[in-house]
Amino acid sequence: MRFENSTTKGLLISKVLDARVDAAVAHDLKAALLTHFQPEPQTVVLNLEAVGFVDSSGLGALVSVLKNRGNGGDLVICGATGAVASMFKLTRMDKVFRVFGTVDDAVQALGK
Amino acid sequence: MESAKAVKWIRLTIASELEGATLVGQSVHAICVHLGLDETTTFGIELCVVESVTNAIRHGYKLAAGNEVTVNLAVFDTRVEVEVADEGLSMPEANVQALRQGSSVFDFDENDLDSVPEGGMGLQIIHATMDGVDYVTDGKTNRLRMVKNLPEPEALHAAV
């Protein structure tokens, strides 16, 4: 999987550059995101604005990361629109993750 | 009563690899767009095809390469019918019931992270998204059949 990572106001912004987050990449997604919580947990803002499709395997990987992020860490979502936002709603994962409209919204709410 | 004859149909066969689910999902998406289906219907069909094919590869074939999954997509005036066929292990009866009648997989407590599922969501997604679902097997070939009704008015006629 391809990501574009940057740091802003104490937050790691990780933008997914691939258009699809599905079973074929779910393992790589989980492994890549978990590295951000070692050795010290932090808040990761996962930017999905370039993603057009997420399936249940992709969502399951994100849930697994959330469960294994460690104390003091967090994984929040931004940029989910269209089919991706629908998927979060259909599965009620929009109640599990903190979801923001844009990166700026997330930074404004969570940045130090 | 409408004709049982499909307006258009296509058959896609992929290798039993997870990348194949990606490929068939993209293909079904493109077909639905070409037919003029709306965004919500297109996404629903694409999602359910991907979930079904992924289940067939992961659970039917246990991720073993060298097998095939076939997707038949037939378009009628008022509905799209999709059949996902494989020759792997058949779905357990409890899963077939979940597919037909729905399950409680999304009735988790959002404040209790341990209760949130990491897997087992595909069947409920299909149940909730499609208008009709059935699963049959003859001991060799497993067929997951799904029906998605098209909203009115649909632009399908303009595309045909």
Interface residues (C-beta under 8 A of the other chain):
Chain A: R20 D22 A23 A24 F53 D55 S56 S57 L59 G60 A61 V63 S64 L66 K67 G82 A83 S86 M87 L90 T91 R92 M93 K95 V96
Chain B: L18 E19 A21 T22 G25 Q26 H29 E39 T40 F43 E46 L47 V50 E51 T54 I57 R58 F106 F108 E110 L113 D114 V116 P117 E118 G119 M121 G122 I125 A128 T129
